[in-house]
Amino acid sequence: MKLVTKAAASVLALSCCISAVGATSANAMTLMDFIRGGQGRQQSTQVSAPVPANPAQDTLGSSPAPQAKGPLPKVDAPQYYTYKPEAMRLVASNRFADPVVTGAVADASATPVAVDSNASQRHHLTEVRLMATNDVAKAVESYYADQSKPLVWVADSAISDKAKAAMAVLADAASVGLDPADYAVTPPSFDQASVDPEMRDRALMQFELALSSKVLMFVQDTVRGRLDPNKISGYHDFKRKDVNLMPVLGLLRASPDVAAYLNSRSPSNQQFMELKAELAKLKGASSAEGNSISISLTGTLKPGGSSPEMANIVKAIQHRGSDALKTAHAETLASYQGTPDYTPDLVSLVEDFQKEKGLTSDGVIGQSSVRAMVGENNDVKIQKLVIAMEQLRWLPDELGPRYVLINQPAFMVYYHNNNQEQLSMRVVVGSKAHQTFFFQNQVQTVEFNPFWGVPQSIIINEMLPKLRSDPNYLDRMGYQVEVGGRAVASSSVDWYGSTKSVSVRQPPSSDNALGELKILFPNSHAIYMHDTPQKSFFKKDMRALSHGCVRLADPRAMAAAVLNTTVDDVAKQIAGGQNKAVAVPQKFPIYIAYFTAWPNKNGVVQYFNDVYDRDAATQKALDATSKSRMAQI
């Protein structure tokens, strides 16, 4: 078997994943279509296998007859959708029949029943016209159809203090990343002395049901978010949380502190608290803060160069750099006279600033460095925070004491153990054309010296054009080809036929696309973390470069962490040269996430570029949801 050259690896070993398979595509794949290459032929990746045009013809032992050229098949990428908000319906208020007058004693021995002071008003509930989502409508109908239950927000023909406390929380929904307009309720206004009692009672009952529906919507939104993420794009993969709304109105009616109950429903994890605090800080700051500095730099500025923007660069670093950075370079900052020369002391200042912002600290000032220096205005940051808080609601309320989080816009992965970040490193994620999905799973296995099972998306979209003109292509590159479990030469396969039951994989080697190891969290997208022979990619600031899987800058350290072992032990496993899968001692969560605003281990919120325009799609969905809800009021 020939070994794959580095040149071949550069072209073909782009990554591992199926980033381009749409659920509704004519070429839609199942998980079994993408099973990884592993130990033995049973674990070969299943791809669309060519079958001869003439079924009676056996092409496995001889060169196939030339076929007429037809259009090349294609595996389509997942799509972004036009978001459709959850439908709303009329609450069935006709179920709220006139109440039985409570408090009447059937006989002298019966136990008296508490009188609902609003019983005379309740018959107006049947006249209320109210729109709500199905879950909210069901909870409202369940509560008010029970005539023995007292009203929640109206007492003694007036709006209660409990209602006022609830409305105050709803009006402050923006503090937890929600839209207050979604939950706005206008209380009735009238002169108690002159208003017609019937008119007053009807208005109070409309308010009663409206506030109940808005409170229930707020509770549901705080727990699971306003959006169904799977309706944003095919790249989102979440089981939407179930929120039991049935007991909520009863709990609120009995609660001595409605505000405390409502505020308790937002996520309580540390990251959400830090995003919330950052949101409050930005809303309290001047909208012009940090926006007075601009840097007009064309191309890049390298050490030893010169630019009239040098003065603005230094000013921006003074504004955006940490106190520690400014202290370390106090002499340079104090002595700078506004000259355009990019001197060694200024290079050192820039390098430390780049390192602080998570950029390549090479002193070369390009657009990434300029963005970090100038920063984003508060409105842009606030939008990123709101989207991050929405997305965090899609994840568990507590991420767990031990987990891995990959943040795609940051091009970073973080390993947490015992509630602390213990390891972080640079990663390469999918390119914009081959995006990494947004989902969660569990880390299960580390595979040493792995085979690379070539995904069908790469077979069809990238290899097939080469194979039709050069059937020996895979043989020459050192790939293993099987049809129906039989090892065959690439040149013996009819690459113009239909595709069923072919597997293609790259054997373990120093040039294998997956490098020394891969870390598996089995999922329907065939995404995992792995090593790579293309180490130079980690030097880039923009690292959306793969076919969807996540490449690790220090895979041995990550493997040691998830296996709860040492890097030396990992090195021994690799040195053995055998393809070997090792289960982690205990499965734990991994979040393949997408946050353009995210707190670091010190609680400082960092901001990142929307590399896939995924924030933009999420914002459109949020806008559509607010518009839909407003139209139904």
C-alpha positions as CSV (number, residue, x, y, z in Angstrom):
1,M,0.0,0.0,0.0
2,K,1.4,3.4,-1.0
3,L,1.6,6.1,1.6
4,V,-0.2,9.4,1.0
5,T,2.2,12.2,0.3
6,K,2.0,15.5,2.1
7,A,0.9,17.2,-1.1
8,A,-2.0,14.8,-1.3
9,A,-2.8,15.3,2.4
10,S,-2.9,19.1,1.7
11,V,-5.6,18.6,-1.0
12,L,-7.6,15.7,0.4
13,A,-7.0,15.6,4.1
14,L,-9.1,18.7,4.6
15,S,-11.0,17.3,7.5
16,C,-13.4,14.5,8.5
17,C,-16.9,15.6,8.5
18,I,-20.1,15.7,6.4
19,S,-20.7,19.4,6.9
20,A,-22.7,19.4,3.7
21,V,-25.6,17.0,4.1
22,G,-29.1,18.4,4.2
23,A,-31.9,16.5,5.9
24,T,-34.2,17.0,3.0
25,S,-31.7,16.5,0.2
26,A,-32.2,13.9,-2.4
27,N,-28.8,12.6,-1.2
28,A,-29.6,12.8,2.5
29,M,-27.4,10.5,4.5
30,T,-28.1,8.5,7.7
31,L,-25.5,8.1,10.4
32,M,-24.5,4.7,9.0
33,D,-23.5,6.5,5.8
34,F,-20.7,8.2,7.7
35,I,-19.4,5.7,10.2
36,R,-15.8,6.5,10.8
37,G,-12.9,4.3,9.7
38,G,-11.8,2.2,12.6
39,Q,-10.5,-1.1,13.6
40,G,-11.1,-3.6,10.8
41,R,-13.2,-3.4,7.7
42,Q,-16.5,-3.4,9.7
43,Q,-15.8,0.2,10.7
44,S,-15.1,1.6,7.3
45,T,-17.0,4.7,6.3
46,Q,-20.0,3.8,4.1
47,V,-20.3,6.0,1.1
48,S,-22.4,6.0,-2.0
49,A,-21.1,3.1,-3.9
50,P,-20.9,2.9,-7.7
51,V,-22.8,0.1,-9.3
52,P,-22.2,-0.9,-12.9
53,A,-24.6,0.5,-15.5
54,N,-25.2,-3.1,-16.5
55,P,-25.9,-5.0,-13.3
56,A,-24.7,-8.2,-14.9
57,Q,-21.3,-6.7,-15.5
58,D,-18.6,-7.4,-12.8
59,T,-16.3,-4.4,-12.6
60,L,-14.4,-5.5,-9.5
61,G,-11.7,-7.3,-11.4
62,S,-11.3,-5.3,-14.6
63,S,-11.4,-1.8,-15.8
64,P,-15.0,-0.5,-16.3
65,A,-16.3,0.2,-19.7
66,P,-16.4,4.0,-20.4
67,Q,-19.8,5.5,-19.6
68,A,-21.4,8.6,-21.1
69,K,-20.7,11.6,-19.1
70,G,-23.6,12.9,-17.1
71,P,-24.0,15.7,-14.6
72,L,-21.9,15.2,-11.5
73,P,-24.0,14.4,-8.4
74,K,-23.7,16.8,-5.4
75,V,-24.4,16.6,-1.7
76,D,-26.0,19.8,-0.7
77,A,-25.1,21.7,2.5
78,P,-27.7,22.4,5.2
79,Q,-29.7,25.5,4.7
80,Y,-30.6,28.6,6.7
81,Y,-34.4,28.9,6.9
82,T,-36.9,31.7,6.9
83,Y,-37.9,31.5,10.5
84,K,-41.5,30.8,11.2
85,P,-42.6,31.8,14.8
86,E,-44.8,29.6,16.8
87,A,-48.4,29.9,15.8
88,M,-50.9,31.5,18.2
89,R,-54.5,30.6,18.8
90,L,-57.5,31.9,20.6
91,V,-57.8,30.9,24.2
92,A,-61.0,28.9,24.7
93,S,-62.6,31.4,27.1
94,N,-66.0,29.8,26.6
95,R,-64.7,27.1,29.0
96,F,-64.7,29.6,31.8
97,A,-68.4,29.0,32.8
98,D,-70.1,31.1,35.4
99,P,-68.7,30.1,38.8
100,V,-70.8,28.5,41.5
101,V,-71.2,30.9,44.3
102,T,-68.8,29.7,46.9
103,G,-69.2,30.0,50.6
104,A,-72.7,28.6,50.8
105,V,-73.3,26.0,53.4
106,A,-75.3,23.0,52.2
107,D,-76.1,22.0,55.8
108,A,-75.2,22.9,59.3
109,S,-72.5,20.2,59.5
110,A,-70.7,21.1,56.2
111,T,-67.3,22.8,56.3
112,P,-67.5,26.4,55.0
113,V,-65.7,27.1,51.7
114,A,-63.7,30.3,51.2
115,V,-65.5,32.9,49.2
116,D,-63.9,34.2,46.0
117,S,-64.2,38.0,46.4
118,N,-64.2,38.3,42.6
119,A,-66.8,35.6,42.0
120,S,-69.3,38.2,40.7
121,Q,-66.8,39.3,38.1
122,R,-65.7,35.9,36.8
123,H,-68.5,35.4,34.4
124,H,-66.9,38.1,32.3
125,L,-64.0,35.8,31.6
126,T,-66.1,34.0,29.0
127,E,-66.2,37.3,27.0
128,V,-62.4,37.7,26.9
129,R,-60.7,37.4,23.5
130,L,-57.1,36.4,23.8
131,M,-54.4,35.0,21.6
132,A,-51.6,32.8,22.9
133,T,-49.3,30.0,21.8
134,N,-50.7,26.6,22.3
135,D,-48.7,25.7,25.5
136,V,-49.7,29.0,27.1
137,A,-53.3,28.7,26.0
138,K,-53.6,25.3,27.5
139,A,-52.2,26.4,30.9
140,V,-54.6,29.4,31.0
141,E,-57.5,27.2,30.1
142,S,-56.6,24.7,32.7
143,Y,-56.4,27.2,35.5
144,Y,-59.5,29.3,34.8
145,A,-61.7,26.4,33.8
146,D,-61.5,25.3,37.5
147,Q,-64.1,27.5,39.1
148,S,-62.8,26.9,42.6
149,K,-59.5,28.6,41.8
150,P,-59.3,32.3,42.7
151,L,-58.2,35.0,40.3
152,V,-54.4,35.6,40.3
153,W,-54.1,39.4,39.5
154,V,-57.3,41.0,40.5
155,A,-58.6,41.5,44.0
156,D,-61.5,43.6,45.4
157,S,-62.3,45.0,41.9
158,A,-58.8,46.3,41.5
159,I,-55.4,45.3,40.2
160,S,-53.5,43.7,43.0
161,D,-50.0,44.5,44.3
162,K,-49.0,41.0,43.1
163,A,-50.0,42.0,39.5
164,K,-47.9,45.2,39.8
165,A,-44.9,43.2,40.9
166,A,-45.3,40.8,38.0
167,M,-45.6,43.7,35.5
168,A,-42.4,45.3,36.9
169,V,-40.5,42.1,36.2
170,L,-41.9,41.8,32.7
171,A,-41.0,45.5,32.0
172,D,-37.5,44.7,33.0
173,A,-37.2,41.7,30.6
174,A,-34.4,43.3,28.7
175,S,-32.1,42.8,31.7
176,V,-32.2,39.1,31.0
177,G,-31.9,39.4,27.2
178,L,-35.6,39.3,26.4
179,D,-37.8,41.8,24.6
180,P,-40.1,43.7,27.1
181,A,-42.6,44.4,24.2
182,D,-43.3,40.6,24.1
183,Y,-44.8,40.7,27.6
184,A,-46.3,44.2,27.7
185,V,-49.8,44.4,29.3
186,T,-51.7,47.6,29.6
187,P,-53.7,47.8,32.8
188,P,-57.3,49.2,32.6
189,S,-57.7,52.8,33.6
190,F,-61.0,54.1,34.9
191,D,-62.5,56.3,37.6
192,Q,-63.7,53.9,40.3
193,A,-66.4,56.3,41.4
194,S,-68.1,56.8,38.0
195,V,-67.3,53.8,35.9
196,D,-70.0,51.4,34.9
197,P,-69.5,48.2,37.0
198,E,-70.0,45.9,34.1
199,M,-67.5,47.8,32.0
200,R,-65.0,47.8,34.8
201,D,-65.4,44.0,35.4
202,R,-65.0,43.2,31.8
203,A,-61.8,45.3,31.6
204,L,-60.4,43.7,34.8
205,M,-61.1,40.2,33.4
206,Q,-59.4,41.0,30.1
207,F,-56.4,42.2,32.1
208,E,-56.4,39.1,34.3
209,L,-56.2,36.7,31.4
210,A,-53.8,38.9,29.4
211,L,-51.3,39.2,32.3
212,S,-51.5,35.4,33.0
213,S,-50.7,34.7,29.3
214,K,-47.8,37.1,29.3
215,V,-46.4,35.8,32.5
216,L,-46.6,32.2,31.2
217,M,-44.9,33.3,28.0
218,F,-42.1,35.0,30.0
219,V,-41.5,31.9,32.2
220,Q,-41.3,29.7,29.1
221,D,-39.0,32.1,27.3
222,T,-36.6,32.5,30.3
223,V,-36.2,28.8,30.6
224,R,-35.9,27.7,27.0
225,G,-35.5,30.9,24.9
226,R,-37.8,32.6,22.5
227,L,-36.7,30.6,19.5
228,D,-36.8,27.0,18.4
229,P,-33.1,26.8,17.2
230,N,-33.8,23.9,14.8
231,K,-36.0,26.3,12.8
232,I,-33.1,28.7,12.2
233,S,-31.0,26.4,10.1
234,G,-30.0,22.8,9.4
235,Y,-26.8,23.5,11.3
236,H,-28.7,23.8,14.6
237,D,-29.4,20.5,16.4
238,F,-31.2,20.7,19.8
239,K,-34.0,19.0,21.6
240,R,-36.1,21.9,22.7
241,K,-36.7,22.0,26.4
242,D,-40.0,21.1,27.8
243,V,-41.4,23.7,30.3
244,N,-44.3,22.6,32.5
245,L,-46.6,25.6,32.6
246,M,-49.6,23.9,34.2
247,P,-48.7,24.7,37.8
248,V,-47.3,28.1,37.3
249,L,-50.4,30.3,37.8
250,G,-51.2,28.3,41.0
251,L,-47.7,28.8,42.3
252,L,-47.8,32.5,41.5
253,R,-51.2,32.9,43.2
254,A,-49.8,31.3,46.4
255,S,-46.3,32.9,46.2
256,P,-45.6,35.7,48.7
257,D,-42.9,37.1,46.3
258,V,-44.0,36.9,42.7
259,A,-40.9,38.9,41.5
260,A,-38.5,36.4,43.2
261,Y,-40.3,33.5,41.5
262,L,-40.2,35.0,38.1
263,N,-36.6,36.1,38.3
264,S,-35.6,32.6,39.5
265,R,-36.6,31.1,36.2
266,S,-33.6,32.5,34.2
267,P,-30.5,30.3,33.9
268,S,-28.4,30.4,37.1
269,N,-25.1,29.3,35.6
270,Q,-22.0,31.5,36.0
271,Q,-21.7,32.3,32.3
272,F,-25.3,33.6,32.1
273,M,-24.7,35.8,35.2
274,E,-21.6,37.2,33.7
275,L,-23.3,38.0,30.4
276,K,-26.2,39.6,32.3
277,A,-23.8,41.8,34.3
278,E,-22.0,42.8,31.1
279,L,-25.4,43.7,29.5
280,A,-26.3,45.9,32.4
281,K,-22.9,47.6,32.3
282,L,-23.1,48.4,28.6
283,K,-26.7,49.7,28.9
284,G,-25.5,52.0,31.6
285,A,-22.6,53.3,29.7
286,S,-22.6,56.1,27.2
287,S,-23.4,54.9,23.7
288,A,-20.5,56.9,22.4
289,E,-18.0,55.4,24.8
290,G,-15.1,53.7,23.0
291,N,-16.2,54.8,19.5
292,S,-14.2,58.0,19.2
293,I,-11.0,56.3,18.0
294,S,-10.7,55.2,14.4
295,I,-7.8,53.5,12.6
296,S,-7.7,53.8,8.8
297,L,-5.1,51.2,7.9
298,T,-4.8,49.8,4.4
299,G,-3.2,46.4,4.2
300,T,-0.9,45.5,7.1
301,L,1.7,47.3,9.2
302,K,4.8,45.2,9.9
303,P,7.5,45.8,12.5
304,G,10.0,48.4,11.3
305,G,7.4,50.0,9.0
306,S,5.8,53.4,9.2
307,S,2.2,54.6,9.2
308,P,0.5,57.9,10.0
309,E,-2.1,55.7,11.9
310,M,0.6,54.8,14.5
311,A,-0.7,57.5,16.9
312,N,-4.2,56.2,16.7
313,I,-3.0,52.7,17.2
314,V,-1.2,53.7,20.4
315,K,-4.2,55.7,21.6
316,A,-6.5,52.7,20.9
317,I,-4.3,50.4,22.9
318,Q,-4.3,52.8,25.8
319,H,-8.1,52.8,25.7
320,R,-8.7,49.1,25.1
321,G,-5.7,47.5,26.8
322,S,-5.8,46.1,30.4
323,D,-4.4,47.9,33.3
324,A,-1.7,45.2,33.6
325,L,-0.7,45.8,29.9
326,K,-0.5,49.6,30.4
327,T,1.5,49.1,33.6
328,A,4.0,46.8,31.9
329,H,4.5,49.3,29.0
330,A,4.1,52.5,31.0
331,E,7.5,53.9,29.9
332,T,6.7,53.3,26.2
333,L,3.3,54.9,26.4
334,A,4.6,57.9,28.4
335,S,7.5,58.6,26.0
336,Y,5.6,58.1,22.7
337,Q,5.6,61.4,20.8
338,G,3.1,60.6,18.1
339,T,5.7,59.6,15.4
340,P,4.7,57.3,12.6
341,D,7.6,54.9,13.0
342,Y,6.7,51.4,14.2
343,T,9.7,51.0,16.5
344,P,10.7,47.8,18.5
345,D,9.2,49.2,21.8
346,L,5.9,49.7,20.1
347,V,6.1,46.3,18.5
348,S,6.5,44.8,22.0
349,L,3.4,46.8,23.1
350,V,1.4,45.6,20.1
351,E,2.5,41.9,20.6
352,D,1.3,41.9,24.2
353,F,-2.0,43.5,23.3
354,Q,-2.5,40.9,20.5
355,K,-1.8,38.1,23.0
356,E,-4.2,39.7,25.5
357,K,-6.9,39.6,22.9
358,G,-6.3,36.1,21.8
359,L,-4.7,37.0,18.5
360,T,-1.4,35.9,16.9
361,S,1.2,37.9,18.8
362,D,3.5,38.6,15.9
363,G,3.4,42.4,15.9
364,V,1.9,42.5,12.5
365,I,-1.1,44.8,12.5
366,G,-3.8,43.7,10.2
367,Q,-7.6,44.0,10.2
368,S,-8.1,41.6,13.1
369,S,-5.8,43.6,15.3
370,V,-7.4,46.9,14.2
371,R,-10.9,45.5,15.2
372,A,-9.5,44.5,18.6
373,M,-8.0,48.0,19.0
374,V,-11.0,50.0,17.9
375,G,-13.6,47.6,19.4
376,E,-17.3,47.4,18.6
377,N,-19.8,50.0,19.6
378,N,-22.1,49.3,22.5
379,D,-25.1,48.6,20.3
380,V,-23.3,45.8,18.5
381,K,-22.0,44.3,21.7
382,I,-25.5,44.4,23.3
383,Q,-26.9,42.6,20.3
384,K,-24.2,39.9,20.7
385,L,-25.0,39.6,24.4
386,V,-28.7,39.2,23.8
387,I,-28.1,36.5,21.2
388,A,-25.6,34.7,23.5
389,M,-28.1,34.7,26.3
390,E,-30.8,33.3,24.0
391,Q,-28.5,30.6,22.9
392,L,-27.3,29.7,26.4
393,R,-31.0,29.0,27.2
394,W,-30.9,26.2,24.6
395,L,-28.2,24.4,26.7
396,P,-28.7,22.8,30.1
397,D,-29.2,25.3,33.0
398,E,-25.9,24.0,34.4
399,L,-23.2,23.0,32.0
400,G,-21.8,20.6,34.6
401,P,-18.7,20.4,36.8
402,R,-16.8,18.7,33.9
403,Y,-17.3,19.5,30.2
404,V,-15.7,20.5,27.0
405,L,-16.9,23.7,25.2
406,I,-15.9,24.5,21.7
407,N,-16.6,28.1,20.8
408,Q,-16.6,28.3,17.0
409,P,-16.3,32.1,16.6
410,A,-13.4,32.2,19.1
411,F,-11.7,29.3,17.3
412,M,-11.0,27.9,20.8
413,V,-11.8,24.9,22.9
414,Y,-12.0,24.8,26.7
415,Y,-11.8,21.8,29.1
416,H,-13.5,22.3,32.5
417,N,-13.1,20.0,35.4
418,N,-14.1,20.5,39.0
419,N,-15.9,23.6,37.9
420,Q,-12.7,25.2,36.7
421,E,-11.1,25.7,33.3
422,Q,-8.1,23.5,33.3
423,L,-7.1,23.5,29.6
424,S,-7.7,25.7,26.5
425,M,-6.2,25.7,23.0
426,R,-6.7,26.9,19.5
427,V,-8.9,25.0,17.1
428,V,-9.7,25.0,13.4
429,V,-13.4,24.7,12.7
430,G,-15.4,24.3,9.5
431,S,-15.2,26.9,6.7
432,K,-18.2,29.0,5.9
433,A,-19.1,26.6,3.1
434,H,-18.6,23.6,5.4
435,Q,-19.9,24.9,8.8
436,T,-19.5,23.1,12.0
437,F,-22.9,22.3,13.6
438,F,-24.2,23.8,16.9
439,F,-25.2,20.9,19.2
440,Q,-24.3,19.1,22.4
441,N,-23.3,15.5,23.1
442,Q,-21.0,13.4,25.3
443,V,-17.3,12.6,25.0
444,Q,-17.0,8.8,24.8
445,T,-13.8,7.6,23.1
446,V,-10.3,8.5,22.1
447,E,-9.0,6.6,19.0
448,F,-5.2,6.4,18.5
449,N,-3.6,6.1,15.1
450,P,-7.0,6.4,13.4
451,F,-8.2,5.5,9.9
452,W,-9.9,8.4,8.2
453,G,-13.2,7.2,6.8
454,V,-13.8,9.6,3.9
455,P,-17.3,11.2,4.2
456,Q,-19.6,10.9,1.3
457,S,-19.8,14.7,1.0
458,I,-16.1,14.7,0.1
459,I,-16.3,11.6,-2.1
460,I,-19.1,13.1,-4.2
461,N,-18.3,16.8,-4.2
462,E,-14.5,16.7,-4.3
463,M,-13.1,13.2,-5.3
464,L,-15.7,12.1,-7.8
465,P,-14.7,14.7,-10.5
466,K,-11.1,13.5,-10.2
467,L,-12.1,9.8,-10.2
468,R,-14.1,10.2,-13.4
469,S,-11.1,11.5,-15.2
470,D,-8.5,9.3,-13.4
471,P,-10.0,6.1,-11.8
472,N,-6.5,5.3,-10.4
473,Y,-6.6,8.5,-8.3
474,L,-7.4,6.8,-4.9
475,D,-4.9,4.0,-5.6
476,R,-2.2,6.4,-6.3
477,M,-2.9,8.5,-3.2
478,G,-2.8,5.4,-0.9
479,Y,-6.5,5.2,0.0
480,Q,-8.2,1.8,0.6
481,V,-11.4,1.2,-1.4
482,E,-13.9,-1.5,-0.6
483,V,-17.2,-2.5,-2.4
484,G,-19.5,-4.6,-0.4
485,G,-16.7,-5.4,2.0
486,R,-14.3,-6.6,-0.7
487,A,-11.0,-4.7,-1.1
488,V,-10.8,-3.5,-4.7
489,A,-8.6,-1.2,-6.8
490,S,-10.0,2.3,-7.2
491,S,-9.5,1.9,-11.0
492,S,-11.9,-1.1,-11.0
493,V,-14.9,0.9,-9.8
494,D,-17.4,2.4,-12.2
495,W,-17.4,6.0,-11.0
496,Y,-20.2,6.9,-13.4
497,G,-22.7,4.4,-11.9
498,S,-25.0,4.9,-9.0
499,T,-23.5,5.0,-5.6
500,K,-24.2,2.2,-3.1
501,S,-22.0,0.3,-0.6
502,V,-18.5,1.7,-1.3
503,S,-16.2,2.6,1.6
504,V,-13.1,4.7,1.2
505,R,-10.6,5.2,4.0
506,Q,-7.1,6.5,4.6
507,P,-4.8,4.2,6.6
508,P,-3.0,5.5,9.7
509,S,0.2,7.4,8.8
510,S,2.1,10.5,9.6
511,D,0.1,12.2,6.8
512,N,-3.3,10.9,7.8
513,A,-5.9,13.6,7.7
514,L,-6.7,12.9,11.4
515,G,-3.1,12.8,12.5
516,E,-2.3,10.8,15.6
517,L,-5.7,10.7,17.3
518,K,-9.3,11.6,17.3
519,I,-11.8,12.2,20.2
520,L,-15.3,10.9,19.5
521,F,-18.7,12.1,20.7
522,P,-20.8,10.0,18.3
523,N,-23.4,12.2,16.5
524,S,-25.4,12.2,13.4
525,H,-23.2,14.9,11.9
526,A,-20.0,12.8,12.1
527,I,-18.2,15.7,13.8
528,Y,-15.3,15.0,16.2
529,M,-12.1,16.5,17.5
530,H,-8.8,15.4,16.0
531,D,-5.1,16.0,15.3
532,T,-4.0,17.3,11.9
533,P,-0.8,17.3,9.9
534,Q,-1.5,20.9,8.8
535,K,-0.1,22.7,11.9
536,S,0.4,26.0,10.1
537,F,-3.4,26.7,10.3
538,F,-3.1,27.3,14.0
539,K,-1.0,30.3,13.4
540,K,-3.8,32.1,11.6
541,D,-6.3,34.3,13.5
542,M,-9.2,33.3,11.3
543,R,-9.4,29.5,11.6
544,A,-12.7,28.5,9.8
545,L,-10.8,26.3,7.4
546,S,-11.9,22.6,7.8
547,H,-14.7,20.5,6.4
548,G,-16.6,20.7,9.7
549,C,-14.7,18.7,12.2
550,V,-12.6,20.4,14.9
551,R,-8.8,20.2,14.7
552,L,-6.9,20.6,17.9
553,A,-3.6,22.5,18.3
554,D,-2.5,20.2,21.2
555,P,-4.5,16.9,20.7
556,R,-2.3,15.0,23.1
557,A,-3.1,17.3,26.0
558,M,-6.8,17.1,25.2
559,A,-6.7,13.3,25.0
560,A,-4.9,13.1,28.3
561,A,-7.5,15.4,29.9
562,V,-10.6,13.5,28.7
563,L,-9.0,10.1,29.5
564,N,-7.9,11.4,32.9
565,T,-4.3,10.3,32.2
566,T,-1.0,11.9,31.3
567,V,0.5,13.2,28.1
568,D,3.2,10.6,28.5
569,D,0.7,7.8,28.5
570,V,-1.0,9.2,25.4
571,A,2.4,9.3,23.7
572,K,3.0,5.7,24.5
573,Q,-0.4,4.7,23.0
574,I,0.5,6.6,19.8
575,A,4.0,5.2,19.7
576,G,2.5,1.7,19.6
577,G,1.4,2.4,16.0
578,Q,-1.8,0.4,16.3
579,N,-5.2,1.6,15.6
580,K,-6.8,1.5,19.0
581,A,-9.9,3.0,20.6
582,V,-10.0,3.7,24.4
583,A,-13.2,4.6,26.2
584,V,-13.1,7.6,28.6
585,P,-13.5,6.5,32.2
586,Q,-16.8,8.3,32.4
587,K,-18.8,10.1,29.7
588,F,-19.3,13.8,30.2
589,P,-20.8,16.7,28.1
590,I,-19.3,18.5,25.2
591,Y,-20.9,21.6,23.8
592,I,-20.1,22.4,20.1
593,A,-21.2,26.0,20.5
594,Y,-21.4,29.3,18.7
595,F,-21.1,32.4,20.9
596,T,-19.9,35.7,19.6
597,A,-20.0,37.0,23.2
598,W,-18.6,34.7,25.9
599,P,-16.9,35.2,29.3
600,N,-13.3,34.0,29.7
601,K,-12.1,32.1,32.8
602,N,-11.7,35.5,34.6
603,G,-15.3,36.5,33.9
604,V,-14.3,39.1,31.3
605,V,-16.7,38.9,28.3
606,Q,-14.9,38.7,25.0
607,Y,-16.4,39.5,21.6
608,F,-15.8,37.6,18.4
609,N,-16.7,37.9,14.7
610,D,-19.9,36.3,13.4
611,V,-17.9,34.0,11.1
612,Y,-20.9,32.1,9.7
613,D,-23.4,35.0,9.8
614,R,-25.2,32.8,12.3
615,D,-25.9,35.7,14.7
616,A,-27.5,37.6,11.8
617,A,-29.8,34.6,11.1
618,T,-30.7,34.4,14.8
619,Q,-31.4,38.1,15.0
620,K,-33.8,37.8,12.1
621,A,-35.6,35.0,13.9
622,L,-35.9,37.1,17.1
623,D,-37.3,40.0,15.0
624,A,-39.8,37.7,13.3
625,T,-40.9,36.4,16.7
626,S,-41.4,39.8,18.2
627,K,-43.3,41.0,15.1
628,S,-45.6,37.9,15.2
629,R,-46.3,38.4,18.9
630,M,-47.0,42.1,18.5
631,A,-49.5,41.4,15.7
632,Q,-51.5,39.1,17.9
633,I,-52.0,41.5,20.8
